[in-house]
Amino acid sequence: MKRFLALVISIILLFTFTGCSYIEEFISSFYPSEPTDEEISLAQQEFINIGYSNSNNEDDIRFVLSLDELKAWENPYSHYSSYILYNTLNEDEKLVYKALEYALVNSYERTFIDYRIGVNISRTEEILQLLSLDTPLLEQNVIFTVYNNVAFYDYEYSDTRIVEVLHRSNCVSVQNFTHIQWNQKVQALEFAQEFVDSLDEDMTQIQKAEAIYRHIAENVTYIPYENEFGHYKGALENFLFDAFVTKETHCDGFTNALALLYEMAGFEQVEKRNTITMQHTWNFVKIEDKWYNIEGTAGGYIPKEDCTMGSGLMFATPDIYFDDYCEFKELYPKAKTSYYMNPDGETESCNSDDFFDLLLEGFEKHNDEWAIVIVDEFVEDDARRELSNIADYYWESMYYYKKDTADDRVLLMYCKEYIMK
């Protein structure tokens, strides 16, 4: 008993002189202290995440995806996209593409891409443009900005504790990613599906391709989205919705509508864009194992059905028929021929001795309906003189059309007026 009392007195004296630090350490070994907010925040910053927001505050991230969650995400609308341009990207770039695709489908106007993914601002801008060319659900002339950003998101450490976490990123702000825009696109899908379902199952591939082309080119009206000074009006137009519902749209709408229908009908397809001359857009479609350009806004140049011109000069054409500069040209396959309307000859000018003979040979090859000659030099008066000559030869009204080519020459098409609509 005396020994026990002596031990107690010794312990009391020890605590008196040393304080309670030892006992606190002893207790804390069983009940460790909680980390600080700063420690939690720094620990979370070690993870690479993608942030999303519709907040007006550029520093405010409302939703976060981990890289594993992003990789596991399956786009429920992926069957409407081609992914031809996506497949040209490296693995880091594909992450950025998919992050932006997630923002499109879920209507997040801001995407915060962790800077450690290693894709810089200019390349991020290009990836967004590639997305717009891969999917008909995004306007090619998308309105966006990309910039370095520091923002914050709330991390739920426990049921009772929320910690603010810093996130450094390239922020992609896209005005087109709105709920209203997306709901209109979903509505347009119903109209597209209805038309595709109406196509005859016994059609050949070229017949189906022409039916789709004529449906849009002949039934949708082209209207400019620029003001009288040639500048974009600034309105956020839903081109796909316009094409299918209001039937009035810009080249973006024609291209998006055709891309959607071709994809739904089982064609390989992707869109093209020219950023130099008014940012024009058109389609690129694989028909019977060959790639062709298709210009949807050429409804005024489509002939009557069952003539040797098929669906006209701007349906299923080679690259050379397009003087428009094609952005990302190196990523596309080559289109070397037209399905229907290949040149019947080439010469220096309309004054060349063989020009009229080339026209006659072309008409004879095409059931006396049309001919195409490409010239190095063009003078309008000379071309009109030859129009009069070929009209006199056949004693019929003739139609004449001029188009600049990609190699700085001029394509001249002459045809009988009655075959045009």
VOPAGU-2260 file (C-alpha; in pm, 1 decimal, decimal comma):
REM VOPAGU-2260
SITE   aa  ch    i         X         Y         Z
SITE  MET   A    0       0,0       0,0       0,0
SITE  LYS   A    1     281,0     237,8      86,8
SITE  ARG   A    2     444,9     166,6    -247,2
SITE  PHE   A    3     125,8     247,9    -435,2
SITE  LEU   A    4      84,6     579,0    -250,3
SITE  ALA   A    5     444,0     668,7    -328,6
SITE  LEU   A    6     384,4     600,9    -699,3
SITE  VAL   A    7      76,7     822,5    -706,4
SITE  ILE   A    8     260,5    1105,3    -530,2
SITE  SER   A    9     550,3    1074,4    -778,4
SITE  ILE   A   10     313,8    1099,2   -1077,5
SITE  ILE   A   11     142,4    1403,6    -927,1
SITE  LEU   A   12     474,6    1575,5    -869,1
SITE  LEU   A   13     585,5    1489,8   -1226,7
SITE  PHE   A   14     274,1    1649,3   -1381,4
SITE  THR   A   15     314,9    1948,8   -1152,9
SITE  PHE   A   16     661,0    2026,8   -1290,0
SITE  THR   A   17     627,1    1910,9   -1652,5
SITE  GLY   A   18     269,7    2000,7   -1733,9
SITE  CYS   A   19      26,3    1775,3   -1927,9
SITE  SER   A   20     215,2    1750,1   -2255,2
SITE  TYR   A   21     297,5    1384,2   -2212,4
SITE  ILE   A   22     -52,7    1280,9   -2129,4
SITE  GLU   A   23    -186,3    1487,6   -2418,2
SITE  GLU   A   24      50,5    1309,2   -2652,9
SITE  PHE   A   25     -53,0     978,8   -2501,7
SITE  ILE   A   26    -420,1    1052,6   -2555,1
SITE  SER   A   27    -365,5    1194,8   -2904,9
SITE  SER   A   28    -197,5     871,1   -3009,1
SITE  PHE   A   29    -539,2     713,1   -2976,9
SITE  TYR   A   30    -738,2    1017,0   -3101,0
SITE  PRO   A   31    -529,5    1197,8   -3370,9
SITE  SER   A   32    -617,4    1562,3   -3438,9
SITE  GLU   A   33    -809,2    1667,2   -3755,4
SITE  PRO   A   34    -606,9    1814,3   -4048,0
SITE  THR   A   35    -642,5    2183,7   -4113,1
SITE  ASP   A   36    -836,5    2322,9   -4410,1
SITE  GLU   A   37    -508,2    2420,5   -4569,2
SITE  GLU   A   38    -372,2    2067,0   -4536,2
SITE  ILE   A   39    -687,7    1920,3   -4687,5
SITE  SER   A   40    -684,6    2171,4   -4972,8
SITE  LEU   A   41    -319,7    2103,2   -5056,0
SITE  ALA   A   42    -381,2    1729,3   -5050,9
SITE  GLN   A   43    -673,2    1764,1   -5295,4
SITE  GLN   A   44    -467,7    1982,1   -5527,0
SITE  GLU   A   45    -246,4    1680,6   -5591,7
SITE  PHE   A   46    -530,7    1525,0   -5794,0
SITE  ILE   A   47    -593,6    1632,8   -6155,7
SITE  ASN   A   48    -959,5    1728,6   -6198,1
SITE  ILE   A   49   -1182,6    1892,1   -6457,1
SITE  GLY   A   50   -1412,5    2164,9   -6329,7
SITE  TYR   A   51   -1743,7    2289,7   -6468,7
SITE  SER   A   52   -1967,5    2586,2   -6400,6
SITE  ASN   A   53   -2249,2    2805,0   -6526,0
SITE  SER   A   54   -2178,2    3068,0   -6262,8
SITE  ASN   A   55   -2118,6    3428,5   -6364,4
SITE  ASN   A   56   -1825,0    3423,5   -6125,7
SITE  GLU   A   57   -1518,5    3307,1   -6319,9
SITE  ASP   A   58   -1353,3    3193,8   -5995,4
SITE  ASP   A   59   -1636,7    2963,6   -5897,7
SITE  ILE   A   60   -1631,7    2594,7   -5998,9
SITE  ARG   A   61   -1963,9    2424,9   -5927,4
SITE  PHE   A   62   -1888,8    2065,8   -6032,4
SITE  VAL   A   63   -1573,3    1855,3   -6054,3
SITE  LEU   A   64   -1486,1    1534,5   -6241,5
SITE  SER   A   65   -1177,2    1328,5   -6172,0
SITE  LEU   A   66    -979,6    1203,8   -6470,0
SITE  ASP   A   67   -1100,5     849,5   -6403,0
SITE  GLU   A   68   -1461,1     968,0   -6399,3
SITE  LEU   A   69   -1410,1    1159,0   -6723,7
SITE  LYS   A   70   -1248,6     861,4   -6895,1
SITE  ALA   A   71   -1532,9     634,9   -6780,8
SITE  TRP   A   72   -1803,8     873,8   -6903,0
SITE  GLU   A   73   -1990,8     758,3   -7212,7
SITE  ASN   A   74   -2153,6    1027,1   -7423,2
SITE  PRO   A   75   -2520,1     925,1   -7473,6
SITE  TYR   A   76   -2519,7    1120,2   -7801,2
SITE  SER   A   77   -2194,1     979,2   -7938,3
SITE  HIS   A   78   -2371,2     792,6   -8221,9
SITE  TYR   A   79   -2440,3    1128,5   -8387,9
SITE  SER   A   80   -2070,5    1217,8   -8411,5
SITE  SER   A   81   -1800,1    1099,0   -8646,8
SITE  TYR   A   82   -1487,7    1116,2   -8420,9
SITE  ILE   A   83   -1270,8    1123,2   -8732,7
SITE  LEU   A   84   -1083,6    1430,6   -8610,1
SITE  TYR   A   85   -1083,7    1306,7   -8250,7
SITE  ASN   A   86    -884,5    1005,2   -8365,3
SITE  THR   A   87    -603,0    1232,6   -8486,7
SITE  LEU   A   88    -534,5    1357,5   -8130,6
SITE  ASN   A   89    -284,3    1230,3   -7874,5
SITE  GLU   A   90    -404,3    1094,7   -7539,5
SITE  ASP   A   91    -382,3    1426,0   -7349,3
SITE  GLU   A   92    -562,0    1608,9   -7629,2
SITE  LYS   A   93    -835,4    1344,7   -7626,8
SITE  LEU   A   94    -892,5    1421,6   -7257,5
SITE  VAL   A   95    -945,0    1789,4   -7341,7
SITE  TYR   A   96   -1179,0    1694,3   -7629,7
SITE  LYS   A   97   -1382,7    1468,7   -7401,3
SITE  ALA   A   98   -1393,9    1732,2   -7126,6
SITE  LEU   A   99   -1541,7    1979,8   -7375,5
SITE  GLU   A  100   -1780,9    1719,0   -7509,2
SITE  TYR   A  101   -1906,1    1662,2   -7154,4
SITE  ALA   A  102   -1961,8    2036,4   -7117,4
SITE  LEU   A  103   -2160,4    2045,6   -7443,5
SITE  VAL   A  104   -2394,0    1759,8   -7353,3
SITE  ASN   A  105   -2446,1    1882,7   -6995,5
SITE  SER   A  106   -2472,0    2252,4   -7086,0
SITE  TYR   A  107   -2181,0    2386,0   -6881,5
SITE  GLU   A  108   -2069,2    2718,3   -7025,4
SITE  ARG   A  109   -1730,1    2704,4   -6849,9
SITE  THR   A  110   -1485,3    2415,0   -6847,7
SITE  PHE   A  111   -1178,8    2433,9   -6622,5
SITE  ILE   A  112    -909,2    2204,2   -6765,4
SITE  ASP   A  113    -625,6    2135,4   -6522,1
SITE  TYR   A  114    -306,8    2292,0   -6656,7
SITE  ARG   A  115    -109,2    1976,4   -6571,6
SITE  ILE   A  116    -279,8    1788,4   -6854,2
SITE  GLY   A  117     -27,0    1973,8   -7065,2
SITE  VAL   A  118    -238,3    2109,8   -7352,2
SITE  ASN   A  119    -177,4    2481,8   -7407,8
SITE  ILE   A  120    -435,0    2750,4   -7483,5
SITE  SER   A  121    -392,3    2763,1   -7862,0
SITE  ARG   A  122    -418,1    2385,7   -7893,6
SITE  THR   A  123    -722,4    2382,7   -7665,7
SITE  GLU   A  124    -885,9    2631,5   -7901,6
SITE  GLU   A  125    -812,4    2401,9   -8195,7
SITE  ILE   A  126    -951,9    2099,6   -8013,3
SITE  LEU   A  127   -1280,7    2280,8   -7953,3
SITE  GLN   A  128   -1294,8    2359,2   -8324,7
SITE  LEU   A  129   -1226,5    1994,7   -8409,5
SITE  LEU   A  130   -1512,8    1894,7   -8181,5
SITE  SER   A  131   -1741,8    2133,3   -8368,1
SITE  LEU   A  132   -1644,4    1965,9   -8698,5
SITE  ASP   A  133   -1685,1    1612,5   -8563,2
SITE  THR   A  134   -2033,9    1658,5   -8421,0
SITE  PRO   A  135   -2339,0    1816,5   -8585,9
SITE  LEU   A  136   -2460,9    1904,2   -8235,7
SITE  LEU   A  137   -2219,8    2197,1   -8211,2
SITE  GLU   A  138   -2206,8    2499,4   -8439,4
SITE  GLN   A  139   -1883,4    2525,8   -8638,3
SITE  ASN   A  140   -1859,9    2900,8   -8579,8
SITE  VAL   A  141   -1873,1    2847,0   -8205,6
SITE  ILE   A  142   -1835,7    3154,9   -7983,1
SITE  PHE   A  143   -1570,2    3096,9   -7717,9
SITE  THR   A  144   -1265,7    3222,3   -7527,6
SITE  VAL   A  145    -980,6    3027,1   -7364,4
SITE  TYR   A  146    -762,4    3176,3   -7092,0
SITE  ASN   A  147    -544,4    3089,5   -6792,9
SITE  ASN   A  148    -745,4    3090,7   -6475,2
SITE  VAL   A  149    -730,2    3032,0   -6100,3
SITE  ALA   A  150   -1060,4    2921,6   -5948,9
SITE  PHE   A  151   -1192,4    2735,3   -5644,8
SITE  TYR   A  152   -1425,9    2446,4   -5580,0
SITE  ASP   A  153   -1585,4    2308,4   -5263,9
SITE  TYR   A  154   -1457,0    1970,1   -5147,2
SITE  GLU   A  155   -1678,0    1773,2   -4909,6
SITE  TYR   A  156   -1428,8    1640,0   -4654,6
SITE  SER   A  157   -1704,3    1502,8   -4432,7
SITE  ASP   A  158   -2076,9    1539,8   -4379,6
SITE  THR   A  159   -2012,6    1842,5   -4164,5
SITE  ARG   A  160   -1703,4    1992,7   -4325,2
SITE  ILE   A  161   -1657,9    2166,4   -4663,0
SITE  VAL   A  162   -1310,3    2280,4   -4769,7
SITE  GLU   A  163   -1230,7    2525,5   -5048,9
SITE  VAL   A  164    -974,3    2387,9   -5297,3
SITE  LEU   A  165    -768,3    2595,2   -5540,9
SITE  HIS   A  166    -771,8    2484,9   -5908,9
SITE  ARG   A  167    -531,8    2617,1   -6175,1
SITE  SER   A  168    -657,7    2567,3   -6528,0
SITE  ASN   A  169    -712,4    2670,8   -6885,5
SITE  CYS   A  170   -1070,1    2791,3   -6869,7
SITE  VAL   A  171   -1281,6    2740,5   -7182,5
SITE  SER   A  172   -1586,3    2966,4   -7190,0
SITE  VAL   A  173   -1837,7    2870,0   -7462,4
SITE  GLN   A  174   -2148,9    3079,2   -7514,6
SITE  ASN   A  175   -2317,1    2804,2   -7718,5
SITE  PHE   A  176   -2325,3    2559,7   -7425,2
SITE  THR   A  177   -2666,4    2654,7   -7284,1
SITE  HIS   A  178   -2967,8    2451,1   -7178,7
SITE  ILE   A  179   -3190,6    2634,5   -7426,4
SITE  GLN   A  180   -2953,8    2560,9   -7714,7
SITE  TRP   A  181   -2920,8    2196,4   -7617,7
SITE  ASN   A  182   -3295,8    2139,1   -7578,7
SITE  GLN   A  183   -3351,3    2281,2   -7927,4
SITE  LYS   A  184   -3089,7    2045,2   -8069,0
SITE  VAL   A  185   -3260,6    1747,3   -7905,2
SITE  GLN   A  186   -3584,6    1862,6   -8064,9
SITE  ALA   A  187   -3411,3    1876,7   -8404,6
SITE  LEU   A  188   -3299,4    1514,6   -8359,6
SITE  GLU   A  189   -3662,8    1404,8   -8374,2
SITE  PHE   A  190   -3715,5    1572,7   -8711,8
SITE  ALA   A  191   -3395,7    1418,6   -8846,1
SITE  GLN   A  192   -3487,6    1070,3   -8728,2
SITE  GLU   A  193   -3830,2    1099,6   -8887,8
SITE  PHE   A  194   -3673,3    1172,3   -9227,8
SITE  VAL   A  195   -3410,5     897,5   -9202,8
SITE  ASP   A  196   -3682,9     646,7   -9113,2
SITE  SER   A  197   -3869,0     745,7   -9431,7
SITE  LEU   A  198   -3580,1     648,5   -9660,5
SITE  ASP   A  199   -3637,9     336,9   -9868,1
SITE  GLU   A  200   -3431,9      47,7   -9732,5
SITE  ASP   A  201   -3372,0     -78,8  -10088,0
SITE  MET   A  202   -3191,4     242,4  -10193,5
SITE  THR   A  203   -2831,2     213,7  -10305,4
SITE  GLN   A  204   -2578,8     419,0  -10112,9
SITE  ILE   A  205   -2557,8     686,8  -10382,9
SITE  GLN   A  206   -2937,1     707,7  -10403,8
SITE  LYS   A  207   -2960,4     752,8  -10028,4
SITE  ALA   A  208   -2682,1    1014,0  -10031,9
SITE  GLU   A  209   -2862,5    1214,3  -10300,1
SITE  ALA   A  210   -3199,1    1188,3  -10125,5
SITE  ILE   A  211   -3046,9    1332,0   -9807,2
SITE  TYR   A  212   -2871,2    1608,2  -10000,0
SITE  ARG   A  213   -3179,5    1714,2  -10195,0
SITE  HIS   A  214   -3397,1    1705,6   -9882,2
SITE  ILE   A  215   -3186,4    1974,7   -9714,9
SITE  ALA   A  216   -3055,0    2169,9  -10015,1
SITE  GLU   A  217   -3396,4    2202,2  -10178,0
SITE  ASN   A  218   -3616,4    2250,4   -9870,6
SITE  VAL   A  219   -3410,7    2481,6   -9649,9
SITE  THR   A  220   -3369,5    2850,1   -9734,2
SITE  TYR   A  221   -3033,5    3019,5   -9698,6
SITE  ILE   A  222   -3045,5    3344,2   -9498,7
SITE  PRO   A  223   -2742,8    3555,2   -9400,0
SITE  TYR   A  224   -2658,5    3590,4   -9032,4
SITE  GLU   A  225   -2458,4    3904,6   -9107,9
SITE  ASN   A  226   -2581,4    4260,5   -9100,8
SITE  GLU   A  227   -2574,1    4500,7   -9395,5
SITE  PHE   A  228   -2206,3    4570,3   -9328,1
SITE  GLY   A  229   -2109,5    4203,8   -9348,3
SITE  HIS   A  230   -2051,6    4164,2   -8975,2
SITE  TYR   A  231   -2200,5    3881,1   -8768,6
SITE  LYS   A  232   -2517,7    4000,1   -8598,1
SITE  GLY   A  233   -2408,4    3861,2   -8263,3
SITE  ALA   A  234   -2719,1    3655,9   -8196,1
SITE  LEU   A  235   -2654,3    3304,6   -8068,6
SITE  GLU   A  236   -2831,7    3113,5   -8343,3
SITE  ASN   A  237   -2908,5    2742,7   -8315,0
SITE  PHE   A  238   -2827,8    2647,3   -8672,1
SITE  LEU   A  239   -2931,5    2281,1   -8644,2
SITE  PHE   A  240   -3271,5    2372,7   -8502,0
SITE  ASP   A  241   -3318,2    2637,4   -8771,7
SITE  ALA   A  242   -3247,9    2388,9   -9050,6
SITE  PHE   A  243   -3498,0    2128,0   -8934,0
SITE  VAL   A  244   -3766,9    2338,3   -8769,2
SITE  THR   A  245   -3776,3    2691,2   -8912,7
SITE  LYS   A  246   -3628,0    2577,1   -9251,0
SITE  GLU   A  247   -3417,0    2894,5   -9270,2
SITE  THR   A  248   -3049,8    2892,2   -9178,9
SITE  HIS   A  249   -2690,4    2985,2   -9257,1
SITE  CYS   A  250   -2423,1    2754,6   -9404,3
SITE  ASP   A  251   -2361,5    2617,8   -9053,0
SITE  GLY   A  252   -2719,6    2495,9   -9040,5
SITE  PHE   A  253   -2701,2    2329,0   -9380,9
SITE  THR   A  254   -2376,3    2158,5   -9283,1
SITE  ASN   A  255   -2495,0    2047,9   -8938,9
SITE  ALA   A  256   -2823,0    1912,9   -9077,2
SITE  LEU   A  257   -2654,3    1717,1   -9357,1
SITE  ALA   A  258   -2387,8    1583,8   -9119,5
SITE  LEU   A  259   -2654,2    1463,2   -8878,5
SITE  LEU   A  260   -2860,1    1292,2   -9149,1
SITE  TYR   A  261   -2558,8    1126,8   -9310,4
SITE  GLU   A  262   -2436,1    1000,6   -8972,5
SITE  MET   A  263   -2780,1     868,7   -8879,6
SITE  ALA   A  264   -2808,7     697,3   -9218,9
SITE  GLY   A  265   -2481,8     511,4   -9167,4
SITE  PHE   A  266   -2237,1     717,5   -9375,1
SITE  GLU   A  267   -1886,6     808,6   -9267,6
SITE  GLN   A  268   -1880,1    1186,7   -9261,8
SITE  VAL   A  269   -1713,9    1490,1   -9110,5
SITE  GLU   A  270   -1752,6    1865,0   -9154,9
SITE  LYS   A  271   -1510,2    2113,3   -9309,2
SITE  ARG   A  272   -1460,4    2481,8   -9237,4
SITE  ASN   A  273   -1286,2    2777,7   -9397,3
SITE  THR   A  274   -1181,8    3049,5   -9153,1
SITE  ILE   A  275   -1058,0    3292,9   -9418,1
SITE  THR   A  276   -1362,1    3377,2   -9632,3
SITE  MET   A  277   -1653,6    3440,7   -9394,2
SITE  GLN   A  278   -1592,6    3111,1   -9209,8
SITE  HIS   A  279   -1783,7    2903,0   -9463,7
SITE  THR   A  280   -1864,4    2540,4   -9378,8
SITE  TRP   A  281   -1953,3    2234,1   -9585,9
SITE  ASN   A  282   -1967,1    1853,7   -9565,3
SITE  PHE   A  283   -1726,6    1571,1   -9640,5
SITE  VAL   A  284   -1891,2    1230,8   -9692,2
SITE  LYS   A  285   -1772,6     883,8   -9787,7
SITE  ILE   A  286   -1989,1     731,0  -10061,7
SITE  GLU   A  287   -1914,6     386,8  -10203,2
SITE  ASP   A  288   -1565,3     386,0  -10048,3
SITE  LYS   A  289   -1463,7     729,8  -10182,4
SITE  TRP   A  290   -1463,0    1067,2  -10007,8
SITE  TYR   A  291   -1648,3    1363,2  -10160,5
SITE  ASN   A  292   -1718,5    1725,9  -10072,7
SITE  ILE   A  293   -2084,7    1826,9  -10049,8
SITE  GLU   A  294   -2203,8    2188,5  -10056,1
SITE  GLY   A  295   -2547,8    2214,5   -9897,2
SITE  THR   A  296   -2610,8    2580,1   -9984,3
SITE  ALA   A  297   -2609,7    2512,3  -10361,3
SITE  GLY   A  298   -2982,9    2442,7  -10381,4
SITE  GLY   A  299   -3018,7    2683,2  -10673,0
SITE  TYR   A  300   -2783,8    2472,2  -10886,0
SITE  ILE   A  301   -2949,1    2132,4  -10846,2
SITE  PRO   A  302   -3082,4    1983,6  -11172,6
SITE  LYS   A  303   -3394,1    1779,8  -11229,4
SITE  GLU   A  304   -3370,1    1419,3  -11122,2
SITE  ASP   A  305   -3264,6    1145,3  -11365,4
SITE  CYS   A  306   -3027,2    1361,7  -11567,7
SITE  THR   A  307   -2659,2    1276,7  -11609,8
SITE  MET   A  308   -2560,6    1557,5  -11368,7
SITE  GLY   A  309   -2690,4    1360,6  -11072,6
SITE  SER   A  310   -2761,7    1612,2  -10796,4
SITE  GLY   A  311   -2550,1    1884,7  -10948,7
SITE  LEU   A  312   -2206,2    2034,3  -10959,4
SITE  MET   A  313   -2171,8    2078,8  -10580,1
SITE  PHE   A  314   -2283,9    1730,4  -10481,7
SITE  ALA   A  315   -2008,2    1469,8  -10431,5
SITE  THR   A  316   -1723,5    1678,6  -10572,3
SITE  PRO   A  317   -1341,3    1671,9  -10555,0
SITE  ASP   A  318   -1125,1    1902,0  -10346,5
SITE  ILE   A  319   -1020,7    2099,7  -10653,7
SITE  TYR   A  320   -1376,3    2230,7  -10702,4
SITE  PHE   A  321   -1347,3    2418,0  -10372,9
SITE  ASP   A  322   -1141,7    2734,2  -10378,5
SITE  ASP   A  323   -1219,9    2774,4  -10006,2
SITE  TYR   A  324    -925,1    2723,5   -9775,5
SITE  CYS   A  325    -992,1    2412,7   -9565,5
SITE  GLU   A  326    -881,5    2447,1   -9205,4
SITE  PHE   A  327    -694,5    2141,2   -9069,8
SITE  LYS   A  328    -659,3    2023,9   -9430,8
SITE  GLU   A  329    -388,6    1774,1   -9341,3
SITE  LEU   A  330    -629,5    1578,2   -9118,9
SITE  TYR   A  331    -874,7    1492,5   -9397,4
SITE  PRO   A  332    -858,7    1221,3   -9664,7
SITE  LYS   A  333    -827,8    1342,2  -10024,9
SITE  ALA   A  334   -1125,1    1376,7  -10257,8
SITE  LYS   A  335    -984,2    1337,3  -10608,2
SITE  THR   A  336   -1288,6    1299,6  -10833,0
SITE  SER   A  337   -1652,5    1394,5  -10865,9
SITE  TYR   A  338   -1915,5    1121,9  -10853,7
SITE  TYR   A  339   -2097,9    1264,0  -11157,7
SITE  MET   A  340   -1939,8    1580,2  -11292,6
SITE  ASN   A  341   -1571,5    1548,0  -11378,5
SITE  PRO   A  342   -1404,9    1792,4  -11622,3
SITE  ASP   A  343   -1429,5    1708,2  -11990,8
SITE  GLY   A  344   -1111,3    1894,4  -12070,8
SITE  GLU   A  345    -863,4    2163,3  -11975,1
SITE  THR   A  346    -726,3    2444,8  -12186,9
SITE  GLU   A  347    -570,1    2788,0  -12164,4
SITE  SER   A  348    -879,5    3005,2  -12214,5
SITE  CYS   A  349   -1215,2    3035,1  -12387,7
SITE  ASN   A  350   -1022,4    3174,7  -12686,4
SITE  SER   A  351    -819,3    2856,9  -12725,7
SITE  ASP   A  352    -871,8    2672,1  -13054,6
SITE  ASP   A  353    -983,4    2357,7  -12875,4
SITE  PHE   A  354   -1226,7    2516,2  -12626,6
SITE  PHE   A  355   -1544,1    2473,1  -12831,6
SITE  ASP   A  356   -1439,9    2122,2  -12939,2
SITE  LEU   A  357   -1397,4    2026,5  -12572,2
SITE  LEU   A  358   -1747,4    2156,8  -12502,6
SITE  LEU   A  359   -1896,1    1950,2  -12783,9
SITE  GLU   A  360   -1712,8    1637,5  -12672,2
SITE  GLY   A  361   -1843,0    1689,4  -12321,0
SITE  PHE   A  362   -2202,9    1730,5  -12433,2
SITE  GLU   A  363   -2178,6    1415,4  -12643,4
SITE  LYS   A  364   -2049,4    1218,3  -12341,7
SITE  HIS   A  365   -2331,2    1340,2  -12117,7
SITE  ASN   A  366   -2639,9    1275,8  -12326,4
SITE  ASP   A  367   -2616,3    1624,0  -12483,2
SITE  GLU   A  368   -2697,2    1778,5  -12143,7
SITE  TRP   A  369   -2381,4    1945,7  -12009,9
SITE  ALA   A  370   -2003,3    1986,9  -12026,5
SITE  ILE   A  371   -1725,5    2115,8  -11800,8
SITE  VAL   A  372   -1402,0    2276,5  -11915,6
SITE  ILE   A  373   -1134,4    2417,5  -11684,4
SITE  VAL   A  374    -937,9    2718,5  -11810,7
SITE  ASP   A  375    -619,5    2884,0  -11689,3
SITE  GLU   A  376    -735,9    3234,7  -11775,9
SITE  PHE   A  377   -1091,8    3365,2  -11763,2
SITE  VAL   A  378   -1257,1    3656,0  -11941,7
SITE  GLU   A  379   -1631,3    3685,2  -11890,0
SITE  ASP   A  380   -1708,9    3823,9  -12235,7
SITE  ASP   A  381   -1531,5    3528,6  -12395,5
SITE  ALA   A  382   -1720,7    3279,9  -12178,7
SITE  ARG   A  383   -2053,3    3439,9  -12271,8
SITE  ARG   A  384   -1960,4    3431,0  -12640,7
SITE  GLU   A  385   -1906,5    3055,8  -12613,8
SITE  LEU   A  386   -2240,6    3025,8  -12433,4
SITE  SER   A  387   -2405,9    3184,3  -12736,4
SITE  ASN   A  388   -2213,4    2954,9  -12971,2
SITE  ILE   A  389   -2313,7    2633,5  -12794,8
SITE  ALA   A  390   -2675,9    2754,1  -12771,5
SITE  ASP   A  391   -2678,2    2820,2  -13145,6
SITE  TYR   A  392   -2523,9    2479,6  -13213,3
SITE  TYR   A  393   -2800,6    2293,9  -13025,8
SITE  TRP   A  394   -3066,1    2555,8  -13095,8
SITE  GLU   A  395   -3163,5    2546,8  -12727,9
SITE  SER   A  396   -3141,1    2777,8  -12428,7
SITE  MET   A  397   -2823,0    2722,4  -12234,7
SITE  TYR   A  398   -2708,0    2785,3  -11878,1
SITE  TYR   A  399   -2354,5    2885,0  -11784,8
SITE  TYR   A  400   -2182,3    2870,0  -11444,0
SITE  LYS   A  401   -1833,9    2980,4  -11334,3
SITE  LYS   A  402   -1645,1    2857,1  -11029,0
SITE  ASP   A  403   -1293,4    2927,8  -10906,3
SITE  THR   A  404   -1088,0    2618,0  -10831,6
SITE  ALA   A  405    -838,1    2537,5  -10558,2
SITE  ASP   A  406    -544,2    2566,3  -10798,4
SITE  ASP   A  407    -632,9    2922,2  -10908,5
SITE  ARG   A  408    -801,7    2825,9  -11233,0
SITE  VAL   A  409   -1165,0    2858,3  -11339,5
SITE  LEU   A  410   -1421,9    2584,2  -11391,2
SITE  LEU   A  411   -1682,6    2658,2  -11658,0
SITE  MET   A  412   -1997,0    2450,2  -11675,2
SITE  TYR   A  413   -2237,6    2478,3  -11969,4
SITE  CYS   A  414   -2568,9    2294,2  -11967,7
SITE  LYS   A  415   -2910,5    2297,1  -12130,7
SITE  GLU   A  416   -3149,0    2513,8  -11935,3
SITE  TYR   A  417   -3434,8    2262,9  -11933,1
SITE  ILE   A  418   -3246,4    2016,2  -11708,8
SITE  MET   A  419   -3220,1    2272,0  -11429,6
SITE  LYS   A  420   -3502,8    2314,5  -11183,3
